[in-house]
Amino acid sequence: MRKILKIAGNELKALFYSPVAWFILVIFVFQAGSSGVQWLQAFLRQQFLGDPIEYSITTALLTGMTGMFTAIQQNLYLYIPLLTMGLMSRELGSGSVKLLYSSPVTAGQIVWGKFISMMVYGLLLVGVLLVINLFVACIVPSYDFGLLFSGLLGLFLLMCAYASIGLYMSCQTSYQVVAAMGTLAVLIVLNFIGEVGQSVEFVREITYWLSIKGRATQFINGLVCSEDLLYFVIVIAFFLTLSIMKIEGHRAKRSRWVSIGRYCAVVAVVVAAGYLTSRPGWLLYHDMTADKTQTLTKGSQDILANMKGDLTITTYVNLLGVNSTYGMPERVKGDMENFKQYIRFKSNIELKYVYYYLLDNENIRVRYPGLSDREVAMKYTDIQKLNIDMFLSPEEIKKQIDLAPEGYRFVRQLTLDNGEKVFLRLFEDQLVFPREAEISAAMKRLIVKPPKVAFLTGHGERDVNNVGDRDYFSFANNKTFRYALINQGFDVISLDLSRGGTIPVDVDILVIADMRIPFTEQEQQAFDQYIARGGNLIIAGEPGRQAVMNPLVEPFGVRFMPGMLVQPTKDFNVDLIQCDVTKAAAEMTYAYERLLKKKNKITMPGAVGLDYTTDKGFRVQPILTTADSGCWNEPSVQRASELKAPLSLGTGIVGQAYPTALALDRQSGGKEQRIIILGDADCISNAELMMFRKGIDASNYSLITESFRWLSGGEFPINTRRPDPQDTSVSMELPSMIWVRIGFLGVFPLCFIVCGIVVGYRRKKR
């Protein structure tokens, strides 16, 4: 060990006598300091403008696409080759390597000594990052040190891996520039090797594991995984071993076949170790973030804990369908990452991919008139360099599964051992892939009976299968919309009582929205039976429907007020009501609490005020109200529609806060019966949910999700809420940033410049 440290010390002296080491250090300090200054200035400016910081400052500073550690990870490949290019090349070029060979040191001691010198330099770079972050921690209360140290560990391991590669390439040539270029070439290969052989399963596992691209990302995000940790250990050991073997080859001549055999043995050991250490059942994790943001929430963990037996996730990819590129062989490993967090808690999850072709797209058919599905598919496979034989024909896929209801789009089917099945979809938004809420909702449906929501029809009600402005397709039945009930764990059906039917016993929530024709006697009886057995309910009224709707709500002690509410404003129609969330609603669910805190609005274009009493056995709580001024009830709907802003309260009209949404509950049939009554049916319509009004921070989707969460007893949608971050303020004023800028971008780099000049001067003097 003494010899190793001696070699390391000599190498460090040679390194710091070189201006290259100091130049790289100064550039590194400036880059890290610049990133820190930019983020601190952004935080302080936001704080100065009075806009609350609701995200983790530590996370924003270090992670993400523009975080400090992310930028360092992306640029390290520029620094390390310049440092390692002379480790052995300098010895080979000057001839001093002969002294090493003749000295009583082994090849292993030489390699480890030089590698340790690079580790020390790497620690110096990490120390620079630590100093900057310690300063930030002094002015940011509750700074997430776990995330900081996890990121530093990942970057240090990445530096060591790069250094081992650079050391090996330096052993290959006496030309330092060639060694640097060789190191860059190897890094490029390791970055892109993950895309090689992805159509062959075993090869895919090996090449994907070999890829160094983004290997430190999980560390930077705060998650330490045994696969990534061992990857760096194996890669470092591999290239150090190759370096030792190279040096030994100069000392002791071996036959070509013996040398080839040794190299093949090392490669085989590395491949085997990489394959075994990446097996899902062998992985270990440690989430170092303060709020465990890199771990599934407790609700999702409980779902997996209660799931018995093996789970198979089969992904059906239609070559000629929408989003097919996400499931093609070259992207399979990346696609599997979507379920890595779930496999962490349930290792017996099997991921399968089924490929087929079926032309169900008119745009493609118009482009290739007269061609069969197979002929069109062959054109696509030729372009993508795929084998047509890996795709099932339309007849073959139809024998396996009926994907017509899914429109033959990219879709997954989750299947348990007991035969329970559920679809998991992609969505037409920027994220595309399902997040924890949607994945956990699908998994929970496999182990519990999903709540069934029945939307009443036959009386002019809103339709869940219609895309018209007034209807409810968007939030109820739209399979490509992330927040639709069917993608959040609910079953949705339309129910027509006009044919003499009853409300099925498996209906958990009944929705009656904007009924225009009164119930018949038989329908009223079916409705009364549903209420008597404790069924949950949503009733949404509209202006002008009081005569039809009041008989439904009066047994609950509620009445739709005559007329309609008006709220004159400068920019919008007088009947656009901007409702506030009440404190009672904030106590019901966390999202209502958040809406109240952020002062979000629920918009109701044409609403009726609600009167209520508490003498019918229900506990009644207003969850939405109008403003307590500037709003009143206009008794005549016709007159209200003729009003135009600006208006003021007229004679005899009193402005006040009117309830526009009520939550009722009582004990019935041994369970809690829950009812929500809305003074407006348009507030959750297709048109209103897609509406944007400048100056109004509306959150009507929250009304839907939280209403159905409350009605389902908290079962669905899945609660994936995480604790609010604590590091959300900076205890420094914006004008003080000038001194931080001077310190990080001036004084700090200058210190290293001065050190470099002093060291160079002393060496020259000697």
Number of C-alpha atoms within 10 A of each C-alpha: 9 9 15 20 17 15 22 24 17 13 20 20 13 13 20 16 19 15 15 15 19 20 15 17 21 19 13 20 22 18 19 22 24 16 20 24 23 14 18 21 19 13 21 21 15 14 18 12 8 9 10 13 16 12 14 18 24 24 22 15 22 24 22 15 10 13 18 24 27 21 17 17 21 11 13 15 18 12 18 25 26 20 20 27 28 27 26 28 25 18 18 19 14 10 12 12 16 13 10 14 16 10 9 10 13 17 21 16 20 22 25 23 24 25 25 21 23 26 20 15 20 20 18 14 20 17 13 18 21 16 11 17 20 15 11 20 17 13 13 19 15 17 24 22 17 17 25 25 17 23 28 23 19 26 26 20 23 22 25 25 25 27 30 31 26 32 30 28 30 29 24 18 20 19 17 23 16 16 27 23 16 21 27 21 13 14 20 15 15 17 17 15 20 24 16 15 17 21 16 11 12 11 14 21 19 20 20 22 23 22 20 23 19 14 22 26 20 18 27 28 24 30 25 23 16 16 22 23 18 15 24 22 14 18 20 21 15 20 21 23 20 23 27 20 19 16 22 16 13 12 13 8 9 12 8 9 9 10 15 12 12 14 15 12 12 16 14 12 14 18 18 12 14 21 18 14 20 18 12 17 15 12 16 13 14 14 20 23 21 18 17 17 17 18 20 18 17 13 17 22 18 14 18 19 11 11 17 13 12 15 23 18 21 18 20 22 25 28 27 21 19 17 18 16 17 17 23 20 20 18 15 19 19 13 15 13 11 15 15 14 15 20 18 19 18 19 16 15 22 13 15 14 14 15 20 23 26 23 19 17 13 9 9 13 15 10 10 14 9 10 12 13 17 17 12 21 22 19 13 16 16 11 9 11 10 15 11 19 11 11 21 18 17 15 11 12 19 14 8 8 10 11 14 10 8 13 14 22 23 23 21 21 17 23 20 19 11 11 8 12 18 17 19 24 24 23 19 13 10 6 10 15 18 16 15 19 22 23 23 28 25 25 23 24 22 21 15 12 12 22 21 20 25 23 22 23 19 17 17 12 21 26 21 24 15 15 16 15 16 19 23 27 22 26 23 26 23 20 22 18 20 24 22 22 25 24 28 22 27 25 19 20 17 15 19 17 19 15 9 10 12 18 18 12 9 13 18 20 21 24 22 21 28 25 23 18 14 14 20 12 9 15 19 16 13 19 18 14 14 21 16 12 14 20 25 23 23 19 21 25 28 24 22 18 17 20 13 15 24 15 16 19 15 15 12 20 16 21 22 28 20 19 22 26 30 27 25 22 18 10 11 14 17 23 23 17 28 21 22 22 24 20 16 15 22 17 12 17 15 14 17 23 18 14 21 17 12 11 13 20 20 24 26 24 19 25 29 34 26 21 15 19 14 13 10 14 15 18 15 21 20 21 26 26 22 29 18 11 13 17 25 23 23 21 13 14 18 13 11 18 15 8 15 14 13 11 14 13 13 9 6 6 12 12 18 15 18 22 23 25 26 21 23 21 19 16 13 15 11 8 11 14 21 23 25 23 26 26 28 26 27 26 24 24 24 21 17 18 19 12 11 11 10 7 7 12 15 21 14 20 18 17 20 17 19 20 21 24 18 18 25 20 12 14 19 24 22 20 18 15 12 12 9 11 19 18 20 19 20 19 11 14 12 17 11 11 16 11 11 18 18 12 15 21 19 14 13 17 19 16 11 16 17 12 13 21 14 12 18 16 12 10 10 9 7 6
